[in-house]
Amino acid sequence: MILNEVISRRQTNCVKWDTLDTVYNVQSTDNMLAMWIADMDFAAPPIIQRAVAERLTHPIFGYSTVSSETIQAIQNWYQHYHQWTIPDKQMLFLPGVIPIIANVIECFTNVGDTIVVTPPVYPPFFQITQQKKRHVEFCHLQEQNGSYQLDLVRLEEAFQHSKLFILCNPHNPGGVVWSRSTLEKIVELAIAYDVVILSDEIHCDLVINPTVKHTPMLTVKDAEKAMIFAAIAPTKTFNIAGIQAAMLVSSTVENHCQIAEHAMSNGIHGLNVFADAVVAAVYRDGRPWLEEVLSYISENMDYAVDELSKIPGIRVTKSDATYLLWIDYRPLGIDEQQMMGKLLAVGLALDPGSKYGPQGEGFVRMNIATPRAIIEQAVQRFSAALAQQ
């Protein structure tokens, strides 16, 4: 199986493997396993190389627009796999989800306004909010049996004095796939209190639990009556973060025009010529590769959960979505500095939970989208780290 192949990413300007020394403040990284930032260690689908090679046959790379083939491929994908009809005139192309977050914050809130996030959650949600001089309202998720639920009572309280809610759907780092009923309640509250919703759905195609299904926020009841924006992208799905491509879908044409004008004022618009070719290729022909990857990730996660659960003081459950494990070490009674020190001492680079907000303390996040041989080494090192006094 090609996914078992260990491909060295060192000395390729790879954030995941080539910045370990600065990110973790260590001198030697030769023996370290990088299992932190959320990209895969698998070769991307071969169709991507073919798409880029085909575009390279034309020797001019001037200004370009997003092709009708790309738009149609995106629409077909989301209609077929998510039963979501995306109108042409409500989809905006940008280079990534982070620029989407920044532009939505700038466009629909003012300095000093309150923005609600639900920690533990993807750090840019609150980091960009703070950088833009908005107030962050933390509406902590409720933990139940190793999983998370939204505190809808607390959320309603927060909405009464907030302008924007940023949701991670599916959730990173918890791997939760939010139910349709939960999303409908969020929309109901947003309409009642005039709150803008930004739903980050970049992990929507990485659902590995066959008993649950991703629900796009813009497909729930009364979505068209609210001001909702959904961020989608092929970059997590097909391991092409370096290609830089994302789409922002608006609940109405009016909302689309407003955010499109704002993005243009920031000099952000469209995709580069190679991203256009790649996005069309993966949404048209990438499903077989993705199915193989999802199966592999699920098996990796089963193995990692089984092995890590054998370690005294460690609690971990399989995620419904993403390729990320959220590992609870609170029963050990040690703080984050001690835990990270133990892991780094055995050459294991995981994400510290506090990075994801105040509710993340006592957890580490492990990326298991990597060949099985690396997963096996990682769990062995994790066990060895905690065996040391």
C-alpha positions in Angstrom: 0.0 0.0 0.0 1.5 3.3 -1.1 0.2 5.1 2.1 2.6 2.9 4.1 5.5 4.5 2.3 7.6 6.8 4.6 8.5 9.9 2.5 11.0 12.2 4.1 9.8 15.8 4.2 12.9 17.2 5.8 14.8 19.9 4.0 11.8 20.7 1.8 10.8 23.9 3.6 8.1 21.9 5.4 6.5 23.6 8.3 5.7 20.3 10.0 9.2 18.8 9.9 11.6 21.7 9.2 10.6 24.2 12.0 10.7 21.8 14.9 13.7 23.5 16.4 12.0 26.9 16.6 8.5 25.7 17.4 9.6 23.5 20.3 12.9 25.2 21.2 15.1 22.2 20.8 18.6 22.0 19.4 18.5 18.6 17.7 15.5 17.4 15.7 17.1 14.6 13.8 15.4 11.9 15.9 12.1 13.7 16.4 8.7 12.7 15.1 6.6 15.6 13.9 2.9 14.9 14.7 1.6 18.3 15.4 0.4 20.6 12.6 -2.6 19.3 10.6 -1.3 18.1 7.3 -0.7 14.6 6.1 2.6 12.7 5.5 1.0 10.9 2.5 1.8 11.7 -1.1 -1.0 13.8 -2.7 -3.2 12.2 -5.4 -1.3 11.7 -8.7 -4.0 13.6 -10.5 -2.6 16.7 -8.9 0.8 16.3 -10.6 -0.9 15.6 -13.9 -3.1 18.7 -13.6 -0.1 20.9 -12.9 1.9 19.3 -15.6 -0.9 19.9 -18.1 -1.2 23.5 -17.2 2.6 23.9 -17.5 2.3 22.9 -21.2 1.0 26.4 -21.9 4.0 28.8 -21.5 2.0 31.9 -20.3 1.0 32.4 -16.7 -0.7 35.7 -16.7 -3.8 37.0 -14.9 -6.6 34.4 -14.9 -10.1 33.8 -13.7 -11.4 30.7 -12.0 -12.6 28.3 -14.7 -16.2 27.2 -15.2 -14.8 23.6 -15.0 -13.5 24.3 -11.5 -16.8 25.8 -10.3 -18.8 22.9 -11.7 -16.5 20.3 -10.1 -17.0 22.0 -6.7 -20.7 22.2 -7.1 -21.0 18.6 -8.2 -18.9 17.4 -5.3 -20.9 19.2 -2.6 -24.2 18.3 -4.2 -23.3 14.6 -4.5 -21.5 14.0 -1.1 -23.3 16.6 1.1 -26.6 17.3 -0.7 -25.7 21.0 -0.8 -26.5 23.1 -3.8 -24.0 26.0 -4.0 -25.0 28.8 -6.4 -22.3 30.3 -8.6 -23.1 33.8 -7.4 -22.7 33.0 -3.7 -19.2 31.4 -3.8 -16.0 33.5 -3.4 -12.5 32.2 -4.0 -9.7 33.1 -1.6 -6.2 31.6 -0.8 -7.2 30.0 2.5 -9.5 29.7 5.5 -7.4 32.1 7.6 -7.8 35.0 5.1 -11.5 34.1 5.1 -11.6 34.5 8.9 -9.8 37.8 8.8 -11.9 39.3 6.1 -15.2 38.2 7.7 -14.2 39.7 11.0 -13.2 43.0 9.3 -16.2 43.2 7.2 -19.0 42.4 9.7 -17.6 43.6 13.0 -16.0 46.7 14.4 -13.1 47.3 16.8 -14.3 46.4 20.3 -17.2 44.1 19.1 -17.6 40.7 20.7 -16.9 37.5 18.8 -17.9 34.1 20.2 -15.7 31.0 19.9 -16.0 27.6 21.6 -12.8 26.3 23.1 -10.9 24.1 22.9 -10.8 25.2 19.2 -8.6 26.0 16.3 -6.4 28.8 17.6 -6.8 31.4 14.7 -10.4 31.8 15.7 -9.5 33.7 18.8 -6.0 34.8 17.8 -7.2 36.7 14.7 -10.1 38.1 16.7 -7.6 39.5 19.2 -5.2 40.8 16.5 -8.1 42.7 15.0 -8.8 44.3 18.4 -12.2 42.6 18.9 -13.2 41.0 22.2 -13.2 37.2 22.5 -16.1 35.6 24.3 -15.2 32.0 25.2 -18.2 29.8 25.3 -16.6 26.6 26.6 -17.7 23.3 25.1 -19.1 20.7 27.6 -17.2 17.5 27.8 -19.2 14.3 28.1 -17.6 10.8 28.1 -14.6 11.9 26.0 -16.7 13.9 23.5 -17.9 17.5 23.4 -21.3 19.2 23.2 -22.2 22.9 22.7 -23.5 24.7 25.7 -26.6 26.2 24.0 -27.8 28.0 27.1 -24.4 29.7 27.5 -24.3 30.3 23.8 -27.6 32.2 23.9 -26.4 34.3 26.7 -23.2 35.2 24.7 -25.2 35.9 21.5 -27.1 38.7 23.3 -24.1 40.9 23.2 -22.1 39.6 20.3 -21.7 40.3 16.6 -20.1 37.1 15.2 -19.9 33.4 16.0 -17.1 31.3 14.6 -17.9 27.6 14.5 -15.6 24.7 13.7 -17.8 22.2 11.8 -16.6 19.4 12.1 -14.7 20.4 15.3 -10.9 20.7 15.6 -9.4 19.4 17.9 -12.3 17.3 19.3 -13.3 15.6 16.1 -17.0 16.2 16.7 -19.5 16.2 13.8 -22.3 18.5 14.9 -25.8 17.2 14.5 -28.4 18.9 12.3 -30.5 19.7 15.4 -27.6 21.5 17.0 -26.9 23.5 13.9 -30.6 24.4 13.6 -30.6 25.8 17.1 -27.5 27.9 16.4 -29.2 29.4 13.3 -32.4 30.0 15.4 -30.3 31.9 18.0 -28.4 33.8 15.3 -31.6 35.1 13.7 -33.1 36.0 17.1 -30.0 38.1 18.2 -28.8 39.2 14.8 -25.4 37.4 15.0 -23.3 36.6 11.9 -22.2 33.0 11.7 -18.9 31.9 10.1 -18.8 28.0 9.8 -15.3 26.6 9.1 -16.1 23.4 7.3 -12.6 22.6 6.1 -12.7 19.1 7.7 -16.1 18.2 6.2 -14.8 15.5 3.9 -12.8 13.8 6.6 -15.6 12.1 8.5 -14.4 8.6 9.5 -17.3 7.4 11.6 -19.8 5.7 9.2 -22.7 6.3 11.6 -22.6 10.1 11.4 -22.8 12.6 8.5 -21.5 16.1 8.1 -24.3 18.7 7.8 -23.3 21.9 6.0 -24.5 24.9 8.0 -26.1 26.5 4.9 -28.4 23.4 4.4 -30.2 23.6 7.8 -33.6 25.1 8.4 -33.9 28.9 7.9 -30.3 29.2 6.9 -31.3 31.6 4.2 -32.9 33.9 6.8 -29.6 34.4 8.7 -26.3 36.0 7.7 -24.2 32.8 7.4 -20.8 32.2 5.7 -19.3 28.7 5.2 -15.6 28.2 4.6 -14.8 25.2 2.5 -11.6 23.9 0.9 -9.9 20.9 -0.6 -6.6 21.5 1.2 -7.1 19.4 4.3 -9.0 16.7 2.3 -6.3 16.2 -0.4 -3.2 17.3 1.6 -2.6 20.4 -0.6 -2.3 23.2 1.9 0.7 24.6 0.0 -1.5 25.1 -3.1 -3.6 27.7 -1.1 -7.2 27.5 -2.2 -10.5 28.0 -0.3 -14.0 29.0 -1.0 -16.4 31.1 1.0 -20.1 30.5 0.5 -22.6 33.1 1.5 -26.3 32.6 2.6 -27.5 35.3 0.1 -26.2 37.1 -3.0 -26.3 40.4 -1.0 -24.0 38.9 1.7 -21.7 37.6 -1.0 -21.4 40.9 -2.7 -20.5 42.6 0.6 -17.7 40.2 1.5 -16.4 40.1 -2.0 -16.1 43.8 -2.2 -14.3 43.8 1.2 -11.9 41.1 0.1 -11.1 43.0 -3.1 -10.3 46.1 -1.0 -7.7 44.0 0.7 -6.2 42.9 -2.6 -7.6 39.3 -2.2 -9.4 37.7 -5.0 -9.5 34.4 -6.9 -7.1 31.5 -7.3 -3.7 31.3 -8.9 -3.5 29.4 -12.2 -2.1 26.2 -10.7 -4.6 26.2 -7.8 -7.5 26.5 -10.3 -6.2 23.4 -12.2 -5.6 21.4 -9.0 -9.0 22.2 -7.4 -10.8 21.1 -10.5 -8.8 17.9 -10.7 -9.3 16.8 -7.1 -13.1 17.6 -6.9 -13.6 15.8 -10.2 -11.4 12.7 -9.9 -10.1 12.6 -6.3 -12.7 10.4 -4.6 -10.9 7.0 -5.0 -7.8 8.4 -3.3 -9.8 10.0 -0.5 -11.7 6.7 0.2 -8.4 4.9 0.6 -7.0 7.6 2.9 -10.1 7.7 5.1 -9.9 3.9 5.6 -6.2 4.1 6.4 -6.7 7.0 8.8 -9.5 5.1 10.6 -7.3 2.1 11.0 -4.4 4.3 12.3 -6.8 5.9 14.8 -8.1 2.5 16.0 -4.5 1.3 16.6 -3.4 4.5 18.3 -6.5 4.6 20.6 -6.1 1.0 21.5 -2.4 1.3 22.4 -2.6 4.7 24.1 -5.6 3.6 26.2 -3.4 0.9 27.8 -1.2 3.6 29.3 -2.2 4.3 32.9 -3.6 7.9 33.3 -4.3 8.4 29.6 -7.8 8.7 28.2 -8.5 8.9 24.5 -11.5 8.1 22.2 -11.7 7.8 18.4 -12.7 11.0 16.6 -15.8 11.1 14.4 -13.9 13.3 11.9 -10.5 14.7 11.2 -7.2 12.8 11.5 -6.5 14.3 14.9 -6.5 12.5 18.3 -7.3 14.6 21.4 -5.5 12.9 24.2 -6.5 13.6 27.8 -3.7 13.2 30.4 -5.3 15.0 33.3 -5.5 11.9 35.4 -1.7 11.9 35.6 -1.8 15.0 37.7 1.0 16.8 35.9 1.0 20.2 34.2 1.6 20.9 30.5 5.2 21.9 30.9 6.0 18.6 32.5 4.0 16.7 29.9 5.6 18.4 27.0 9.0 18.0 28.5 8.5 14.3 28.8 7.3 13.9 25.2 10.1 16.1 23.7 12.7 14.1 25.7 11.8 11.0 23.7 11.6 12.9 20.4 7.8 13.2 20.1 6.4 16.6 18.9 2.7 16.9 19.7 0.5 20.0 20.0 0.0 21.3 23.6 -3.6 21.5 24.5 -3.5 25.1 25.9 -2.8 26.2 22.3 -6.5 25.6 21.7 -7.7 27.9 24.4 -8.4 27.7 28.1 -10.3 24.4 27.9 -7.4 22.6 26.2 -5.1 22.4 29.3 -4.5 18.7 30.2 -4.6 17.5 26.6 -2.3 17.0 23.7 -3.2 16.7 20.0 -1.7 14.0 17.9 -1.8 14.0 14.1 -2.2 10.4 12.9 -2.3 11.1 9.1 1.1 9.4 8.7 2.4 6.0 7.7 1.7 3.2 10.3 5.4 2.7 11.0 5.5 6.3 12.4 2.3 5.8 14.4 3.8 2.6 16.0 7.0 4.5 16.9 4.9 7.4 18.3 2.8 5.3 20.7 5.9 3.5 21.8 7.6 6.8 22.6 4.5 8.1 24.3 4.5 5.1 26.6 8.3 5.4 27.2 7.9 9.1 28.0 5.5 8.4 30.8 7.4 5.5 32.1 10.3 7.8 32.9 10.5 9.3 36.4 
